[in-house]
Structures are given as structure tokens and as C-alpha cells.
Amino acid sequence: MEQKFPLPPFSLEDAIEKIQKAEDAWNSRNPEKISKAYSKDSEWRNRDTFINGREEIVDFLTGKWEKERNYKLKKEYWAHTDNRIAVRFEYEYQTQEGQWFRAYGNENWEFDADGLMKKRFASINDLVITEQERKFK
């Protein structure tokens, strides 16, 4: 049986721990490792892309980081309930052509009883920035 601690129902401390673990995993830019935090049948909406299951998560993240280089993410607690967490985030990345971007957004997460994320809905907006405007170096 796969479990990812902490398990729901989440306390405030649990939610903050879950968020930090997600931030750390995404900053590793390791799609296989990241996919293990999601249920085998996880459903995502990432911008206008719909993703189902770990294999599609790995494929999506692999493609993402081929295009988004020097990726650095910061997540912040927004709210939580028993098995749901909402976060605000921002990340920076550089395109292959050298242009820097900062992406802002919100994510809504829903977890199964084993602490695996079964739903992830992300709304994201990109802003062109200069290298001097970067926050995360």
C-alpha cells in the first residue's frame, strides 16, 4: 500500500508540511519522483491541459522542463479542509531563447485517504520579466 504522509484529515501543520514537500519535489525537477505523490489515477487540469495518471504526469513534466529551464518554485498556504489544500504559487523559468518569465497562480488539491493527490487544478498566468527582475536566483 502506498502512503504519503501526512495523511488526511489535515491540521494546519499537516497542510503546511504537505505544501513544503510538494515545493521541494517540484524544485527537484524529477518527474518520476514527483509522480509518486499522486494517485495512479490522478486527474489534473494545468492551464488548458488535462492530464490523467502518473504516466501522463511524467510525460507532461518532462516536456515542461525541456521548455522551462532554470525553474524555481515557491508555494504558499492559502486554505485547507480535511482532505483538500489550496495554495498560491509563483515560479520563474527561462526559455531556450533566454527570455525569463514569472508564473503566478493558484492550485486546488484533493487527496485520497493514503495522502496521495488525486486531483490537482492549476490556474497559471505568465509574466515576461528581465533577468534583473528575478526573485529566485
Residue frames as qw, qx, qy, qz and C-alpha x, y, z in Angstrom:
[[0.000, 0.889, 0.458, 0.000, 0.00, 0.00, 0.00],
 [0.400, 0.352, -0.010, 0.846, 1.34, 3.42, -1.00],
 [0.284, -0.869, -0.381, 0.141, 1.01, 6.24, 1.51],
 [0.386, 0.451, -0.086, 0.800, 2.37, 9.79, 1.51],
 [0.416, -0.653, -0.490, 0.401, 2.42, 11.37, 4.94],
 [0.286, 0.073, 0.689, -0.662, 0.91, 13.38, 6.38],
 [0.043, -0.343, -0.887, -0.305, -2.46, 11.73, 5.80],
 [0.348, -0.379, -0.136, -0.847, -5.85, 13.43, 5.84],
 [0.036, 0.944, 0.285, 0.161, -7.64, 14.83, 7.71],
 [0.547, 0.349, -0.172, 0.741, -5.09, 17.65, 7.68],
 [0.355, -0.775, -0.263, 0.452, -4.28, 20.01, 10.51],
 [0.207, 0.967, -0.118, -0.091, -2.80, 23.41, 9.63],
 [0.352, -0.664, 0.628, 0.202, 0.66, 22.00, 10.37],
 [0.681, 0.122, 0.701, 0.175, -0.02, 18.97, 8.15],
 [0.522, 0.805, 0.282, 0.025, -1.16, 21.18, 5.27],
 [0.022, 0.932, -0.340, -0.123, 1.95, 23.35, 5.53],
 [0.521, -0.402, 0.727, 0.198, 4.15, 20.23, 5.62],
 [0.686, 0.407, 0.592, 0.119, 2.40, 18.80, 2.54],
 [0.359, 0.932, 0.036, -0.042, 2.92, 22.10, 0.69],
 [0.188, -0.808, 0.533, 0.168, 6.63, 22.20, 1.56],
 [0.639, -0.107, 0.740, 0.183, 7.09, 18.61, 0.41],
 [0.618, 0.661, 0.418, 0.078, 5.40, 19.46, -2.90],
 [0.150, 0.964, -0.198, -0.098, 7.57, 22.55, -3.37],
 [0.398, -0.600, 0.668, 0.187, 10.74, 20.57, -2.66],
 [0.692, 0.169, 0.685, 0.152, 9.73, 17.78, -5.03],
 [0.526, 0.811, 0.252, 0.046, 8.86, 20.14, -7.90],
 [0.000, -0.928, 0.355, 0.115, 12.13, 22.04, -7.42],
 [0.625, -0.318, 0.676, 0.227, 13.96, 18.73, -7.86],
 [0.518, 0.544, -0.341, -0.566, 12.61, 18.69, -11.45],
 [0.053, -0.186, 0.978, 0.081, 12.46, 14.89, -11.23],
 [0.606, -0.040, -0.296, -0.738, 9.20, 13.81, -12.96],
 [0.639, -0.085, -0.764, -0.031, 9.36, 10.20, -11.73],
 [0.254, -0.102, -0.668, 0.692, 9.85, 11.25, -8.11],
 [0.286, 0.034, 0.119, -0.950, 7.11, 13.87, -8.34],
 [0.596, -0.076, -0.549, -0.581, 4.61, 11.46, -9.90],
 [0.457, -0.123, -0.850, 0.232, 4.80, 9.20, -6.83],
 [0.064, 0.129, 0.496, -0.856, 3.00, 11.85, -4.75],
 [0.544, 0.138, -0.150, -0.814, -0.08, 11.46, -6.98],
 [0.748, 0.075, 0.599, -0.276, -2.58, 8.62, -7.10],
 [0.409, -0.026, 0.784, 0.466, -2.25, 6.23, -10.04],
 [0.208, 0.621, 0.681, 0.326, -5.49, 7.69, -11.47],
 [0.179, -0.552, -0.200, 0.789, -4.77, 11.32, -10.54],
 [0.342, 0.753, 0.473, 0.303, -6.60, 13.99, -12.54],
 [0.330, -0.404, -0.004, 0.853, -5.01, 17.32, -13.40],
 [0.368, 0.858, 0.283, 0.218, -6.00, 20.49, -15.13],
 [0.511, -0.442, 0.109, 0.729, -2.87, 22.52, -15.76],
 [0.113, 0.354, -0.270, -0.888, -3.79, 25.68, -17.63],
 [0.709, 0.307, -0.117, -0.624, -5.58, 24.26, -20.68],
 [0.447, 0.308, -0.835, -0.087, -4.06, 20.78, -20.45],
 [0.832, -0.307, 0.156, -0.435, -5.88, 17.81, -18.93],
 [0.290, 0.455, -0.833, 0.124, -3.69, 15.03, -17.54],
 [0.874, -0.281, 0.033, -0.394, -4.72, 11.63, -16.18],
 [0.983, -0.142, -0.021, 0.119, -2.49, 9.22, -14.30],
 [0.568, -0.666, 0.300, 0.379, 1.16, 9.00, -13.40],
 [0.658, 0.149, 0.483, 0.558, 2.43, 8.18, -16.88],
 [0.246, 0.806, 0.325, 0.430, 0.87, 11.34, -18.30],
 [0.380, -0.918, 0.030, 0.109, 2.21, 13.33, -15.32],
 [0.668, -0.369, 0.390, 0.515, 5.76, 12.14, -16.07],
 [0.511, 0.433, 0.480, 0.567, 5.36, 12.95, -19.78],
 [0.004, 0.941, 0.254, 0.223, 3.93, 16.39, -19.02],
 [0.465, -0.846, 0.147, 0.215, 6.64, 17.33, -16.52],
 [0.699, -0.104, 0.425, 0.565, 9.42, 16.02, -18.77],
 [0.373, 0.621, 0.417, 0.549, 8.18, 18.26, -21.58],
 [0.225, -0.958, -0.173, -0.033, 7.65, 21.18, -19.20],
 [0.512, -0.749, 0.255, 0.335, 11.25, 21.24, -18.05],
 [0.644, 0.184, 0.435, 0.601, 12.61, 20.81, -21.54],
 [0.183, 0.745, 0.325, 0.553, 10.99, 24.20, -22.28],
 [0.353, -0.893, 0.005, -0.280, 11.16, 25.85, -18.84],
 [0.729, 0.195, -0.410, 0.511, 14.81, 25.98, -17.84],
 [0.219, 0.217, -0.453, 0.836, 16.30, 27.24, -14.57],
 [0.517, -0.552, -0.471, -0.454, 12.91, 26.57, -12.95],
 [0.207, 0.015, -0.679, 0.704, 12.48, 27.70, -9.32],
 [0.425, -0.541, -0.562, -0.459, 9.14, 27.46, -7.47],
 [0.003, -0.067, 0.624, -0.779, 7.72, 28.87, -4.24],
 [0.395, -0.487, -0.694, -0.354, 4.34, 27.69, -2.85],
 [0.107, -0.193, 0.463, -0.859, 2.33, 29.37, -0.08],
 [0.007, -0.385, -0.890, 0.243, -0.51, 28.09, 2.06],
 [0.239, -0.270, -0.270, -0.893, -3.91, 29.55, 1.19],
 [0.681, -0.221, 0.235, -0.657, -6.50, 27.31, 2.90],
 [0.251, 0.135, -0.956, -0.068, -7.35, 23.71, 3.73],
 [0.784, -0.250, 0.055, -0.566, -10.10, 21.34, 4.84],
 [0.854, -0.286, 0.420, -0.107, -9.99, 17.68, 5.84],
 [0.777, 0.023, 0.517, 0.358, -8.58, 16.34, 2.56],
 [0.479, 0.759, 0.244, 0.368, -8.12, 19.47, 0.43],
 [0.450, -0.541, 0.022, 0.710, -5.42, 22.12, 0.29],
 [0.420, 0.867, 0.199, 0.181, -5.34, 25.37, -1.70],
 [0.601, -0.393, 0.113, 0.687, -2.04, 27.07, -2.48],
 [0.309, 0.940, -0.055, -0.131, -0.82, 30.23, -4.10],
 [0.795, -0.187, 0.308, 0.487, 2.44, 29.92, -6.01],
 [0.364, 0.889, -0.199, -0.193, 4.91, 31.65, -8.21],
 [0.816, -0.175, 0.379, 0.401, 7.82, 30.32, -10.17],
 [0.199, 0.826, -0.320, -0.420, 10.42, 31.61, -12.55],
 [0.814, 0.078, 0.504, 0.278, 11.89, 29.99, -15.61],
 [0.037, 0.644, -0.419, -0.639, 13.89, 30.78, -18.71],
 [0.847, 0.470, 0.132, -0.211, 13.04, 29.73, -22.25],
 [0.835, 0.057, 0.302, 0.456, 15.54, 28.13, -24.60],
 [0.403, 0.729, 0.158, 0.530, 15.79, 31.54, -26.29],
 [0.420, 0.087, -0.375, 0.822, 16.86, 33.15, -23.00],
 [0.303, -0.518, -0.122, -0.791, 13.65, 35.02, -22.08],
 [0.095, -0.046, -0.811, 0.575, 12.75, 34.98, -18.38],
 [0.472, -0.463, -0.443, -0.605, 9.19, 34.54, -17.10],
 [0.147, -0.068, 0.750, -0.641, 7.48, 34.58, -13.74],
 [0.437, -0.313, -0.717, -0.444, 4.35, 32.45, -13.49],
 [0.274, -0.140, 0.533, -0.788, 1.71, 33.14, -10.85],
 [0.558, -0.171, -0.626, -0.518, -1.23, 31.02, -9.92],
 [0.594, -0.281, 0.483, -0.579, -3.41, 29.03, -7.61],
 [0.416, 0.090, -0.888, -0.174, -3.80, 25.30, -7.18],
 [0.732, -0.274, 0.243, -0.574, -6.56, 23.28, -5.58],
 [0.281, 0.290, -0.914, 0.022, -5.55, 19.84, -4.37],
 [0.828, -0.258, 0.088, -0.490, -7.66, 16.89, -3.22],
 [0.062, 0.447, -0.884, 0.123, -6.10, 13.87, -1.50],
 [0.776, -0.176, -0.544, -0.266, -7.19, 10.28, -1.03],
 [0.765, -0.626, 0.011, -0.149, -7.10, 8.52, 2.35],
 [0.894, -0.097, 0.018, 0.436, -3.48, 7.44, 1.70],
 [0.282, -0.772, 0.095, 0.562, -2.27, 11.02, 1.30],
 [0.428, 0.070, 0.593, 0.678, -1.84, 10.75, -2.48],
 [0.243, 0.434, 0.014, -0.868, -3.08, 13.69, -4.50],
 [0.450, 0.349, 0.812, 0.126, -5.99, 12.53, -6.63],
 [0.315, 0.832, 0.392, 0.234, -6.95, 15.91, -8.11],
 [0.390, -0.417, 0.050, 0.819, -4.88, 18.97, -8.99],
 [0.324, 0.818, 0.422, 0.219, -6.41, 22.01, -10.63],
 [0.462, -0.382, 0.052, 0.799, -3.95, 24.78, -11.55],
 [0.305, 0.911, 0.258, 0.104, -4.68, 28.24, -12.90],
 [0.629, -0.340, 0.169, 0.679, -1.50, 29.94, -14.09],
 [0.344, 0.934, 0.093, 0.013, -0.55, 33.27, -15.68],
 [0.758, -0.014, 0.086, 0.647, 2.86, 34.13, -17.13],
 [0.004, 0.987, 0.006, -0.163, 4.60, 37.49, -16.97],
 [0.720, 0.479, -0.131, 0.485, 7.66, 38.38, -19.04],
 [0.466, -0.863, 0.075, 0.180, 10.47, 39.61, -16.76],
 [0.423, 0.760, -0.458, 0.183, 14.06, 40.67, -17.19],
 [0.749, 0.024, -0.557, 0.357, 16.90, 38.78, -15.58],
 [0.133, 0.282, -0.416, 0.854, 17.31, 41.71, -13.15],
 [0.571, -0.314, 0.010, -0.759, 13.67, 41.33, -12.02],
 [0.707, -0.069, -0.703, -0.021, 14.15, 37.73, -10.90],
 [0.585, -0.648, 0.214, -0.438, 13.26, 36.94, -7.27],
 [0.926, -0.254, 0.279, -0.019, 14.58, 33.38, -7.17],
 [0.426, 0.761, -0.488, -0.010, 18.27, 33.17, -8.01]]
